[in-house]
Amino acid sequence: MKFIWLDTTRKAFDNIWSRHFSENEIVEYKLQLLNRIESKITLMQTSMPVNKSDWHDSYKIIVDKFVVYYSFSEDKNICYIEYFKHMSQVYDR
């Protein structure tokens, strides 16, 4: 399966940082997080739909306190990452 991150979700992912960790540790964490997100989506597929009308045909997972909304192409070969935020930033999702 191919994963495509929309521009806003890619920017949110790129902005992950912490003053408590080195740049190398942050890069390593981001790679691990990316793998966990893609693995969980591959495992869960469509089992957790988003129950909001403006997110029709989208699905939701939570990984490391990050909320991820995603959808699939019709043939399910492409997964679009549509929304990515840390739970502390989410108010009405």
Secondary structure as UniProt FT lines:
FT   STRAND          2..5
FT   HELIX           7..14
FT   TURN            19..20
FT   HELIX           23..44
FT   TURN            45..46
FT   HELIX           53..55
FT   TURN            56..57
FT   STRAND          59..63
FT   TURN            64..65
FT   STRAND          66..72
FT   TURN            74..75
FT   STRAND          78..86
FT   HELIX           87..89
//
